[in-house]
Amino acid sequence: MDVFQVLASSWALLLGILLLMVGNGIQGTLLGIRGGIEGFSTFEMSIVMSAYFVGFLGGSRLAPEMIRRVGHIRVFAALASLISAILILYPTWANPVSWAIGRVLIGFCFSGVYVTAESWLNNSASNENRGQALSLYMVTQMAGIVAAQGLLLTADPAGFLLFIIPSVLVSVSFAPILLSVSPTPAYETAKPMKLAELIRISPTGCVGMFLMGGVFSSLFGMASVYGTQAGLSVAQISGFIAAIYLGGLCLQFPIGWISDRMDRRTLILALAATGGGAAIAAMAVGETFAALLVAAFLIGGMSNPLYALLIAYTNDYLDLDDMPAASGGLIFINGVGAILGPLVTGWAMGMIGPQGFFSLIAVLMLTLAIYAAYRMTQRAAVPVTETASYTPITPTASPVAVDVAQEIAIEAAEAEAGAT
């Protein structure tokens, strides 16, 4: 089976990615908890969390040039080493300015590491199993973030050990990756389509990517800040965040299957409305932890697949040759939304308290639902038989993985056209 072929050829790379994602997953949650212990304000923490996405967006644009200059192995080793060092320095320099600078750097480094690792993964996969490779990669990413939440229970967040653990894991991740892969040609990204043209072609896709950038960055960056303000224990915060990502992991593939069989705007509307409704429900039932977990599962289960769904929906209105170029514009739009998400969430939480976290998610997702409903009155749907293939991809992926997803969609469309 293709899945076993992918595992046989890429297990070391996937293991390294798993360790990297555990390190990334724990540092975001841990900083939110430790910031509360250090007495940082919600506004200060929103800047710290937003800084990661500033670095991530910059890294996604600069990493290909770095790879062209010095090669995959040097880029990976240098960036991963810097990640390990920054994780150790967080508790040593416990002030918002140092943390914000560290988050910019660590976002830049993780973006570059993802570009490098995803290039290797793409190179090791064949045309026949590239889709399975991307799916395994996505599952590995999500599993790493979920596993990271369990590690929070192993030590006191007020100490140093929880910063040392992810630093060690990131350092250990070098070994399986660097000892099992060989340098590959630099990944060439397509020149992005002009934003004005992309917005004209798919207003819903562009608006949706911007709004979902804000939702995802708030979930990734501010969920632990919410938990701290709401008085949740460390165990409850880790369970709450794990539920968000478990929802995305469990519902990604069923939603993808459905999306290939119905009007995608209707599905976008339904997912966004459900996610917005879950956020509103969380504000009402937040004092009951079991109900909060259910709401978190639904929010994550709706928001994570929406990223891939919006890309697939935009592809429905593009020529095959334009799909790679459009992905760069969609990633940029999503990145801008991601930078703004924690800042606006921090402002909302400062104004109305912890419930500002869910209120912003509700506003963003319901805005997408309303806009999708409006657009359904402005343009006829693409027939289901003519829609592009849905390829699972998460907001944590770099432009390389998104471009690979586009290649898979193009190959599926060409195969379907050849069959008819």
N, C-alpha and C positions, 0 to 999 in steps of 0.2 A: 504493500500500500504506500501511497505517496507520503503519508504522514510519517511512517516509519523510516522512509528514505530520508526525509528532512531531518528527523531526529538523529539518524546515524551520521549524517554529514555535518550537522550543525549543533549537536548537543552541547559542546564546549562553549560555543558562542552564546547559546541560549542560557546556559548556566551562568556565564559571566554577566549577561544582561539581568538575570534574576537577582544576582547579588547587588548590581548597581541600582536596580529599582528598589530593593529593600533599603539601601542607603538613602536614596532620594525620598522614599516614602516616609521614613522615620524622621528625617531632618525637618520636613515641613510641619509635621504634627508636633514634634518636640519643641520647635521654636515657639509655636503658639502657646504651649503650656509653660515653657520656661520664661517667655516674655511676661506672662501674668505673675510668675513668681518674682521676677526682677522688678515688677511695678511699672512696666511700659504701658503707655496709654493705648487705647484702641486705634487712635490715629497713627501713632508711631508704628504699631504692628501692621497696619494696613500698608504703610510705606515699605516696611521690610518685606512683606509678602508680595507686593507689586513689583519690587525690584527684581525678583527672580524672573519674571516674565519679560522685563526689559532686557536682561541678559540673554534669555532664551531666544527672543526674536533676533537679537544681534548675532548670536552664535549660529542660528540657522542660515543667516546670510553670509557670514564670513568663513564658516568652517570649510566649505568646498574649496575656497581659495587657499586656505591653510594646508589642506590635503594636497593640492596641486604643487605647493611649494616644497613640502618636506616629507610627504607620504603619510599613509594611514597609520602605520605603527607608531611613528614619532608623535603624531597628533593625539592619538588615543592615550599613549603613555603619559604625555605631558599634561593633558587635561584631566585625566583620572587622578594623577598625582596631586594636582592642585585641588581637586575636589576633596581628596583625603585630608590634605593640610587644612583647608578651610573648616571642615567639620570639627577638627580638633581645636581650632582657634575660637569658635563661637563662644564657649563658656569662659574663655580667657579674656575676651574683649566684649563683655556683656553690656553693650550700649547700642541704642538704635542706629546710630550712624555707621558703626563698624558692622553691625549685622546687615544693614542695607547694602553696604559695599560688598560684603561677603556673598549676599544673595545675588547681586548682579553677576559677580564672578562665577558663582556656582551654577546659575542659570545658563550662562554662556558656555561653561564647561560641559554641563550635561547635554546641551543642545549639540555641541561638537562631537561628544562621545556617541550620541545617538546617530548622528550623520555617519560617523565612521563605522559603527557596528552594523547599521542598516545597509550600508554599502557592501560590507563583507557578506551579510546574509543574502542580499540580492545576488551577489556574484556566485555564491555557493549553490543557489537554487537553479533549477532548470525551468523551462517554460511550462513543463507539465506540473511541477509541484510548487510554483511560486506562490500561488494562492494559499496553499496549506502552510508554507513557510511564514507568510505574513500573518496568518491566523494564529499559528503557534507563538509567533513573536508578540502579538497583541495579548494573548492569554498569559504569557510569561510576564509581560509588563504589569498587568493587572494583579497577577498572583503575587508579584514582588511587593506591590504597594499594600495589598491586604496583609501579607505576612509581616510587613514592617510594623503594623499596628500592634501585633502580638508582642513584639520585642519591647514595646514601651512598658510592659508589665514586669520586665526583668530587673529594673533598677529604679532608683529615685531620680526623677527629672530635675531635681535641684542640684544633683551632683554632676560628675564628669563622665561616668561610665556610659551613659546613653549616647554621648557624643563620640566616645571612643569606638563603640561597637560598629556604627555605620562606617566610620573611617577605616576600620580594619576590613570590613566587608568589601568596601570599594577597592582597597589595596589588593585583597585576595582575588577580586574579579579579574585583575590583570592576567593572572596565571593561565586559566583555561582559554582565554581569548588569544593572548599573544603567543602561546605555545602551540596553538592548533590552527592558526590561519596564516595565510601569506598575503603580502601586499597586493592590492588590486588597483586597477586604473582609477584615477580620480573620477568621482561621480560628477557628471555634467548635468546641471539643472537647466531646464528650459528657461528662456527669457520670459519673465512674467508678462501676461496680457495687461494692457492699460486698464486701470481700475474703472475708468468711466465706461469703457467697452464692456467690462465684466458686469458692472452694475446694470447696464442696459440689457444685457442678455438674460441675466437672472437676478432680478431685484430680491426675490425671496431668499435665494441662496446667500447673497451678500449680507442682507440684513440679519438673516439667521446666524451666519458665521460670526458676525460681530456680537450679537446678543449671547450666543453660546460661549464665545470666548470669555465674556464676563461671568457667566454662570460657572464654567469649569474652573476658572482661576479663583473664584470665591470658594468653591468647594475644596479645591486643592490647597489654598492658602489660608482661608479664614475659618474653616470648620473647627479647628482646634482652639482658635481664639474665641469662637462662639461657645464651645464647650466649657472653656475656662470661665468666661463671664457668666454662663448659666449655672455654674456651680457643680458641673458634672465631675465625677472622679476620673482619675487617669484611665482606669479600666473602662469606664463608660465612654470616655472620649475616643479611646481606641476602637471600641465596639461600634460606636456611631460612625466613625470614618470608614471602618472596614465594611459596614453595611452599604455605604455609598458606592464603593467600588465593586462589591459583590453584586449589587444591582446591575451595574454596567456590564460586568462579566457574564452574568446569567442571561440577560435579556438582549445582548448585542446580536447574537445569531438568530434567535426567533424573529426579532424585529427586521433584520436583514432579509430573512425569508419572506416575510409579509410584504416588505417594500417592493419586491420584484413582482408582486401580484396585484397591486392596487395603485390608485392615484396617489403619488407620493405627497402631494400637498395636503390631502386628507389625513395621511399618516403623520405628517409634520404637525398639523393642527392638533391631532389627537394626543400625540406624545407631549407636546408643549403644554397643552391644557391639563393633562394628567400630572405632569411635573409641577406646574404652577399650583394645581389643586393640592398636591401633596405638601408643598411648601406652606400653603395656607393652613392645612390640617396640622402641620408640625407646630405652628404657632399656638394652635388651640389645645394640642394634646402633649405639648413638650414636657410637662411635668410627669407624664407616664412614660418611663423609659422604653418599654416594649413598643408602645405606639410610635415613639420617636424613631426607633430602629426601622419600623415598617415604612414610615415616611421617608427616611434616609434611603432605604432600598429603592423606593419608587423614584425618588429624585435622581439618584444615580442611574437607575435603569432607564429612565427617560432621557436624561441629558447626554450621557456618553454615546449612545447610538445615534443621537441627532447629528453629531459631528459627521459621521460617515454618511448618514442619510442626506444631509444638505449637500455634500460633495456629489453624491450620486444624482440628486435632483438637478444640480447645476449642469452635470454632464448630459442630462437629457436634452438640453437646449444647445449643446455645443457640437461642432464637427469633431470627428475623431482627432484630427491634427491639432485642434485648439485645446484639447483637454489637458495635456501637460503644462501648457502655458498658463491656463486658468488656475491650476493648483497653487502656483506661487502667489497669485493675487488673493485667493481664498485664505491661504495661510497668513498672509500679511494682515488682512482684515480681522481674522480671528485673533492674531497676536495683539493688535491694538485694543480690541475688546478685553483681552486677558490682562493687559496692563492696567486698564481702568477699573476692572472688576473689584479687586481688593480695596482700592481707594474709595470707591463709592460705597462698598459694603462697610468699610470702617466708618465712613461718614454717617451712614444709616444707623449703625450700632451706637455711635456716639450720640445720635439724636434721640433714639427710642429704646436703647438698650439691646440686649442679646437678640431679641426678636427681629432686629434690623437685618440680621443675616438671612433669615427666611423671607422677610418682606421683599428684599431686593431680588432674590431668586424667583419669587412669585411674580414680581413685576416684569422681569426680563422674559420669563417663559410665557406668561400670559400675553405680553406684547407680541411675541413671535406667533402665538396662536391667532391672535386678532389679525395680524398682518397677513398670515397665510390665508385666513378666511377672506380678507379683502382681495388678495391677489387672485383667488379662485373666481372672483367676479370679473376680472380684467383680461384673463387669457384662458383659452381652452387647455385642458390637460393633454399631455402627450399620451397617445395610446399605450397601454401597458406592453403591448407587443413590440413597441419601438423604444422602450426605456433602456437606459444603460444599466449594466450589472452593478449591484450593491457589493462593495468590498469592505469587510470589517476593518476599521482603523480608529484609533483613539486620539484624543486631543494631545496626548503626551508624545505622539510620534513626531519625528523631524520631517522636513521636506522630502527626504529620500524615501521614507515609507509611504508618504502620500503620493509621490511620483510612481512608486511601484504599484500602488493601488490603482492609479490611473492606467498604467500599462496593462494590468490585469483586466480592467474594464474594457480597454481598447481591444485586447486580444479576444475577449468574450464577444464583443460586438462584431468583430471581423469574422469570427467563427460562425456566429449566427447568420451573418449575411451570406457567408459561403454555403451554409447549409440550405438556405432558401434560394 
